[in-house]
Amino acid sequence: MEVRFKPDLQSKLEKLATETGRSTGELVEDVVAGYFDELAKTRDMLNSRYDDLKSGRVKPTPGDEVIARLREKSATRRRMVFEPRSIVDHGIAESMAECKAGRAKGPFSTHKNFVASLHRESNKLYPTRTKHGVDEI
């Protein structure tokens, strides 16, 4: 059997054959076999679900009810993830007050400037500490 592909797909197939050291025929055979295996599994799953519906073990759910459930789950997840707006607004207000009071540093043009600022502020808090964290005598 001969199979013809569009040039871009043929190029991808040949590239993969070169990279893997396998023939293009082997690769195509593997792809087709995998497709048929997946198709068989899907058909079995669908047949099983159809049998469940026909026997009454499973009751169908109307589409609008499914959509309503999904929307409720999504809304619940959004409520759980985000903090209440009042907490966020309070944090922003505190940060703005710190900036206005002059207790904020930066912005820094480089990482090196940022680290240097951290060291200066640390030295103000702990002037007798050495690099190793031991007090000087």
LUMROVO-465902 format. One line per 3 residues: number of its first residue (from 1); their letters; for each residue x, y, z of N, C-alpha, C. Coordinates in pm, 1 decimal, always signed. Last residue first. Example, Ala and Ser with C-alpha at 12.3 -4.5 7.8 and 13.67 -1.06 7.14 Angstrom:
! residues 2
2) sa) +1285.0:-225.0:+708.0:+1367.0:-106.0:+714.0:+1290.0:+3.0:+787.0 ~ +1319.0:-569.0:+780.0:+1230.0:-450.0:+780.0:+1320.0:-330.0:+780.0
//
This chain:
! residues 137
137) ied) +3391.8:+4233.3:+6885.4:+3423.5:+4265.8:+7025.0:+3491.0:+4400.0:+7032.3 ~ +3107.3:+4174.6:+6675.7:+3249.6:+4213.0:+6693.3:+3271.8:+4252.7:+6837.3 ~ +2893.6:+3894.9:+6651.9:+2918.9:+4030.3:+6701.4:+3069.1:+4054.9:+6714.5
134) vgh) +2850.4:+3719.2:+6350.8:+2904.3:+3716.0:+6486.4:+2932.9:+3859.2:+6530.3 ~ +2779.9:+3703.3:+6084.0:+2672.8:+3708.3:+6182.3:+2719.1:+3704.9:+6325.9 ~ +2974.1:+3727.8:+5897.2:+2941.5:+3592.3:+5941.4:+2835.7:+3591.1:+6050.3
131) ktr) +3017.7:+3995.7:+5861.1:+2958.5:+3920.0:+5750.5:+2911.7:+3782.0:+5794.0 ~ +2919.3:+4127.4:+6185.1:+3015.2:+4104.6:+6076.5:+2942.8:+4027.9:+5966.0 ~ +2741.1:+4380.8:+6359.8:+2747.3:+4245.1:+6303.3:+2851.1:+4239.1:+6192.1
128) tpy) +2694.2:+4632.6:+6451.5:+2812.5:+4562.6:+6502.4:+2826.6:+4422.1:+6446.7 ~ +2454.2:+4737.6:+6342.9:+2583.3:+4797.4:+6305.4:+2705.2:+4718.1:+6351.3 ~ +2177.7:+4657.0:+6246.6:+2275.1:+4573.7:+6317.3:+2415.9:+4623.2:+6286.1
125) lkn) +2042.0:+4864.7:+6115.9:+1973.8:+4788.2:+6220.9:+2071.4:+4710.6:+6308.0 ~ +2229.0:+4958.5:+5935.7:+2166.8:+5053.9:+6028.2:+2101.3:+4980.1:+6145.3 ~ +2284.5:+4729.2:+5793.0:+2390.6:+4786.3:+5877.7:+2335.6:+4889.5:+5974.9
122) ser) +2045.2:+4706.0:+5652.6:+2081.8:+4604.2:+5751.3:+2188.3:+4657.2:+5846.7 ~ +2065.8:+4922.8:+5481.2:+1958.2:+4920.5:+5580.5:+1987.9:+4817.7:+5689.7 ~ +2289.3:+4840.0:+5328.4:+2292.8:+4967.0:+5404.2:+2187.4:+4966.1:+5514.7
119) hls) +2189.7:+4601.2:+5214.5:+2305.0:+4597.3:+5305.9:+2313.0:+4725.1:+5389.1 ~ +1981.7:+4701.7:+5054.2:+1951.7:+4606.8:+5161.7:+2064.8:+4601.6:+5263.7 ~ +2133.6:+4855.1:+4876.5:+2039.4:+4920.5:+4965.8:+2002.5:+4829.3:+5082.9
116) avf) +2268.3:+4650.3:+4741.4:+2345.6:+4748.7:+4818.0:+2255.3:+4821.5:+4917.8 ~ +2051.8:+4527.5:+4614.7:+2126.1:+4453.6:+4717.1:+2207.4:+4549.6:+4803.8 ~ +1978.9:+4738.1:+4435.8:+1883.0:+4686.3:+4532.5:+1955.2:+4615.9:+4647.8
113) nkh) +2207.7:+4760.6:+4279.3:+2164.9:+4874.4:+4362.2:+2067.6:+4829.8:+4471.1 ~ +2199.1:+4508.8:+4154.1:+2314.1:+4544.3:+4238.5:+2278.6:+4661.3:+4331.1 ~ +1975.5:+4526.1:+3997.5:+1972.7:+4433.5:+4109.9:+2083.9:+4468.1:+4208.6
110) tsf) +1904.5:+4868.9:+3911.4:+1967.4:+4738.3:+3889.7:+1952.8:+4652.9:+4014.3 ~ +1745.9:+5079.8:+3985.6:+1773.6:+5062.8:+3842.7:+1837.7:+4928.5:+3812.0 ~ +1472.8:+5065.2:+4210.0:+1615.1:+5048.0:+4186.3:+1638.5:+5020.4:+4039.0
107) pgk) +1233.1:+5297.6:+4345.6:+1271.1:+5180.6:+4267.4:+1420.5:+5180.3:+4238.6 ~ +1358.4:+5259.4:+4685.1:+1345.7:+5221.7:+4544.1:+1260.8:+5321.5:+4468.8 ~ +1182.2:+5228.5:+4997.8:+1304.8:+5246.2:+4919.7:+1275.4:+5208.9:+4775.3
104) arg) +975.3:+5387.1:+5240.0:+991.1:+5293.8:+5127.7:+1118.9:+5327.2:+5052.6 ~ +919.5:+5575.0:+5425.3:+974.3:+5448.6:+5475.0:+990.0:+5344.4:+5363.7 ~ +795.6:+5813.1:+5373.6:+937.3:+5801.7:+5343.1:+1001.2:+5673.1:+5392.5
101) akc) +529.1:+5839.8:+5395.0:+604.7:+5867.8:+5516.9:+755.3:+5854.7:+5494.3 ~ +447.2:+5751.4:+5145.9:+431.9:+5893.9:+5177.1:+513.8:+5933.2:+5299.5 ~ +498.7:+5473.5:+5178.5:+570.2:+5552.4:+5076.9:+565.9:+5701.2:+5110.1
98) eam) +315.5:+5408.3:+5379.8:+458.9:+5387.4:+5402.0:+540.6:+5471.5:+5303.3 ~ +75.7:+5463.8:+5245.6:+110.9:+5543.4:+5363.6:+260.3:+5529.6:+5394.3 ~ +83.1:+5262.0:+5052.4:+86.6:+5402.4:+5009.5:+126.1:+5492.6:+5125.7
95) sea) +58.6:+5036.2:+5217.9:+179.5:+5056.0:+5136.8:+192.7:+5201.0:+5092.6 ~ -200.0:+5073.7:+5321.0:-84.2:+5071.2:+5411.1:+45.1:+5098.3:+5334.7 ~ -349.8:+5053.3:+5082.2:-351.3:+5177.9:+5158.9:-231.6:+5184.6:+5254.9
92) igh) -301.1:+4785.4:+5017.4:-256.0:+4891.8:+4926.6:-249.4:+5024.5:+5001.3 ~ -428.3:+4660.3:+5233.6:-284.9:+4642.3:+5211.4:-226.9:+4749.2:+5120.8 ~ -693.8:+4738.9:+5186.8:-627.4:+4778.9:+5310.9:-475.9:+4768.1:+5295.2
89) dvi) -746.3:+4609.5:+4943.2:-747.4:+4755.6:+4948.7:-676.5:+4807.3:+5073.7 ~ -734.7:+4342.8:+5033.6:-639.1:+4390.7:+4934.0:-631.0:+4542.9:+4938.4 ~ -953.1:+4342.0:+5209.1:-819.6:+4309.1:+5259.5:-713.2:+4362.3:+5164.0
86) srp) -1167.8:+4406.2:+5039.3:-1136.3:+4495.9:+5151.0:-995.6:+4468.1:+5205.8 ~ -1188.1:+4190.7:+4862.8:-1136.3:+4318.1:+4814.1:-1095.1:+4410.6:+4928.3 ~ -1081.1:+3876.1:+4989.5:-1182.8:+3980.8:+4978.2:-1118.1:+4114.6:+4941.8
83) efv) -865.3:+3689.3:+4772.1:-896.6:+3745.7:+4902.6:-1005.9:+3850.7:+4884.9 ~ -945.9:+3421.3:+4553.6:-913.6:+3561.2:+4575.8:-952.4:+3605.7:+4715.6 ~ -1029.4:+3149.4:+4573.3:-893.4:+3184.4:+4535.6:-857.4:+3326.4:+4576.1
80) mrr) -1298.9:+3125.5:+4634.4:-1201.8:+3066.9:+4726.0:-1060.2:+3115.2:+4697.0 ~ -1429.2:+3243.7:+4420.5:-1446.9:+3301.8:+4554.3:-1341.0:+3250.0:+4650.4 ~ -1357.2:+3068.9:+4213.2:-1309.5:+3208.5:+4210.7:-1322.3:+3272.6:+4347.7
77) rta) -1494.7:+2837.8:+4291.9:-1348.9:+2837.0:+4285.9:-1294.2:+2979.3:+4286.7 ~ -1758.9:+2926.2:+4261.4:-1710.1:+2885.8:+4393.6:-1558.6:+2888.7:+4397.3 ~ -1767.9:+2964.4:+3984.3:-1786.6:+3078.9:+4074.0:-1734.7:+3047.3:+4213.9
74) ske) -1733.4:+2698.9:+3899.5:-1636.4:+2800.9:+3861.6:-1646.3:+2921.5:+3954.2 ~ -1962.9:+2579.8:+4002.2:-1831.3:+2533.6:+4045.5:-1725.3:+2637.8:+4015.9 ~ -2156.4:+2725.0:+3856.7:-2152.3:+2734.3:+4002.6:-2017.1:+2689.1:+4056.9
71) rlr) -2099.3:+2642.7:+3594.5:-2086.1:+2784.2:+3630.7:-2077.2:+2802.4:+3781.5 ~ -2158.0:+2368.3:+3615.4:-2021.8:+2412.3:+3584.7:-2000.8:+2558.0:+3622.1 ~ -2435.7:+2380.7:+3666.8:-2344.0:+2320.8:+3764.6:-2200.3:+2367.2:+3741.9
68) aiv) -2528.1:+2499.5:+3427.1:-2549.9:+2568.4:+3555.6:-2455.1:+2513.8:+3662.2 ~ -2457.2:+2298.7:+3243.8:-2396.0:+2431.5:+3234.1:-2410.5:+2507.0:+3365.0 ~ -2629.5:+2095.5:+3332.6:-2484.1:+2074.8:+3333.1:-2413.0:+2208.9:+3330.9
65) edg) -2876.2:+2212.8:+3279.1:-2840.6:+2180.9:+3417.7:-2689.5:+2159.2:+3431.4 ~ -2872.0:+2228.4:+3003.8:-2875.6:+2353.6:+3079.3:-2841.4:+2330.8:+3226.1 ~ -2869.0:+1949.4:+2933.5:-2755.4:+2036.9:+2905.9:-2755.2:+2164.2:+2987.4
62) ptp) -2989.9:+1708.9:+3173.9:-3013.3:+1808.4:+3068.4:-2895.0:+1905.4:+3056.0 ~ -2850.8:+1394.3:+3218.3:-2863.5:+1527.4:+3277.6:-2884.1:+1627.6:+3164.9 ~ -2974.7:+1057.0:+3240.6:-2918.9:+1169.2:+3163.9:-2943.6:+1301.8:+3235.2
59) kvr) -2879.4:+823.1:+3487.6:-2985.1:+908.6:+3433.2:-2921.6:+1024.6:+3356.9 ~ -2777.6:+490.8:+3495.5:-2735.8:+630.7:+3489.8:-2849.0:+710.2:+3427.2 ~ -2918.7:+260.1:+3490.2:-2819.5:+277.4:+3597.7:-2773.0:+421.7:+3606.5
56) gsk) -3082.4:+221.1:+3275.5:-3134.3:+304.5:+3382.9:-3038.1:+320.9:+3498.3 ~ -3003.9:+92.5:+3049.5:-3046.8:+8.1:+3161.4:-3106.5:+88.8:+3275.6 ~ -2925.8:+306.6:+2886.3:-3038.8:+222.6:+2845.1:-3093.0:+140.9:+2962.1
53) ldd) -2699.6:+402.3:+3026.7:-2817.5:+486.7:+3006.8:-2940.5:+402.8:+2975.2 ~ -2528.2:+180.5:+3009.9:-2567.2:+233.9:+3141.2:-2692.4:+320.2:+3130.5 ~ -2497.1:+162.4:+2732.2:-2562.9:+53.1:+2804.2:-2609.9:+99.6:+2941.0
50) yrs) -2353.7:+400.5:+2694.7:-2485.2:+386.2:+2631.9:-2563.8:+276.1:+2703.2 ~ -2120.2:+333.5:+2828.0:-2204.0:+443.8:+2878.9:-2344.6:+438.3:+2820.1 ~ -2030.3:+126.5:+2663.0:-2057.1:+101.7:+2803.7:-2148.5:+209.6:+2861.4
47) nlm) -1992.4:+263.7:+2422.1:-2090.2:+154.7:+2428.6:-2129.0:+125.7:+2572.6 ~ -1784.5:+438.2:+2501.5:-1914.3:+492.3:+2460.5:-2023.1:+384.9:+2466.2 ~ -1581.0:+249.7:+2554.9:-1627.5:+340.5:+2660.8:-1766.0:+395.8:+2625.9
44) drt) -1550.4:+130.7:+2301.7:-1588.8:+49.1:+2417.8:-1645.9:+136.7:+2529.2 ~ -1466.4:+355.9:+2152.5:-1592.7:+288.7:+2119.1:-1641.4:+204.7:+2235.6 ~ -1220.7:+404.8:+2279.7:-1326.4:+506.3:+2281.0:-1462.2:+443.4:+2251.7
41) kal) -1079.4:+171.8:+2216.5:-1104.6:+207.8:+2357.4:-1220.2:+307.2:+2367.5 ~ -1071.8:+195.5:+1934.9:-1139.4:+81.2:+1997.5:-1173.1:+111.2:+2143.5 ~ -917.9:+429.5:+1907.6:-1055.0:+425.8:+1856.2:-1133.9:+312.3:+1920.1
38) edf) -674.3:+340.2:+2010.2:-746.2:+448.6:+2078.0:-893.2:+451.6:+2035.5 ~ -612.2:+146.4:+1816.4:-624.3:+109.6:+1957.5:-706.4:+213.6:+2033.3 ~ -597.7:+307.2:+1585.7:-700.6:+204.5:+1595.3:-719.8:+156.8:+1738.4
35) yga) -376.0:+468.5:+1655.7:-506.2:+530.6:+1628.2:-617.5:+426.9:+1644.1 ~ -172.5:+279.3:+1672.4:-211.7:+354.7:+1791.7:-348.3:+418.6:+1775.7 ~ -163.4:+202.8:+1401.1:-197.0:+103.9:+1503.9:-243.7:+173.2:+1632.3
32) vvd) -83.4:+447.6:+1288.0:-212.7:+389.6:+1251.1:-256.4:+287.3:+1355.6 ~ +170.5:+477.8:+1407.0:+66.6:+580.5:+1423.4:-70.7:+521.6:+1394.8 ~ +307.8:+249.1:+1319.6:+285.7:+272.2:+1462.9:+173.5:+372.1:+1487.1
29) evl) +308.2:+298.9:+1041.2:+240.2:+180.0:+1093.6:+210.7:+196.1:+1242.4 ~ +467.2:+528.3:+1032.7:+327.2:+536.4:+989.6:+249.0:+417.8:+1044.6 ~ +711.9:+417.8:+1123.8:+646.2:+526.5:+1198.1:+498.2:+535.8:+1161.3
26) egt) +767.1:+229.4:+924.5:+747.7:+186.3:+1063.5:+671.4:+291.7:+1143.4 ~ +797.8:+401.7:+701.9:+692.4:+299.4:+703.0:+662.2:+250.1:+843.2 ~ +1024.7:+544.0:+763.9:+896.7:+616.6:+760.3:+781.0:+517.5:+764.0
23) srg) +1235.9:+364.6:+996.6:+1188.1:+395.3:+861.9:+1056.1:+470.5:+870.0 ~ +1440.6:+515.4:+1251.2:+1338.2:+419.8:+1207.2:+1292.1:+458.8:+1067.3 ~ +1599.8:+701.4:+1370.0:+1665.0:+588.0:+1305.7:+1566.7:+480.5:+1260.7
20) tet) +1503.4:+933.3:+1474.0:+1483.3:+811.0:+1552.7:+1554.1:+689.7:+1494.0 ~ +1572.4:+1130.0:+1287.3:+1606.6:+1149.0:+1428.8:+1599.8:+1019.1:+1508.0 ~ +1461.9:+1023.5:+1050.3:+1605.7:+1047.0:+1060.2:+1648.9:+1056.6:+1206.2
17) alk) +1190.6:+1026.4:+1117.2:+1255.4:+899.9:+1081.0:+1407.3:+912.7:+1094.4 ~ +1149.9:+1299.3:+1149.6:+1136.6:+1210.4:+1265.2:+1203.3:+1076.4:+1238.1 ~ +1187.2:+1380.8:+882.5:+1274.3:+1433.6:+988.3:+1270.7:+1342.8:+1111.0
14) elk) +977.7:+1247.4:+756.4:+1115.9:+1213.9:+721.4:+1214.1:+1262.7:+827.1 ~ +761.0:+1377.8:+876.7:+776.7:+1234.0:+889.4:+920.8:+1192.6:+861.0 ~ +798.8:+1640.6:+790.9:+801.7:+1609.7:+934.7:+826.1:+1460.9:+957.6
11) sql) +765.9:+1601.6:+513.6:+891.9:+1653.0:+566.3:+905.9:+1621.9:+715.0 ~ +500.9:+1522.2:+500.2:+604.7:+1429.6:+454.8:+741.1:+1471.4:+510.8 ~ +380.4:+1758.9:+582.3:+368.8:+1641.0:+666.8:+474.7:+1537.0:+629.0
8) dpk) +449.0:+1925.3:+365.3:+491.7:+1962.5:+500.5:+484.8:+1843.3:+595.7 ~ +334.3:+1786.4:+135.9:+479.2:+1805.5:+151.1:+523.6:+1839.1:+293.3 ~ +87.4:+1540.2:+225.5:+121.0:+1676.0:+181.2:+268.6:+1699.1:+210.7
5) frv) +139.0:+1195.4:+134.7:+114.8:+1302.0:+231.8:+143.1:+1436.1:+166.8 ~ +24.7:+877.9:+34.3:+83.4:+1006.8:-4.4:+41.8:+1111.7:+98.5 ~ +100.6:+539.5:+59.5:+29.6:+652.8:+120.1:+101.5:+780.0:+79.7
2) em) +49.7:+221.5:-75.1:+126.3:+345.3:-80.8:+39.8:+458.0:-25.1 ~ +85.6:-117.0:+0.0:+0.0:+0.0:+0.0:+90.1:+123.3:+0.0
//
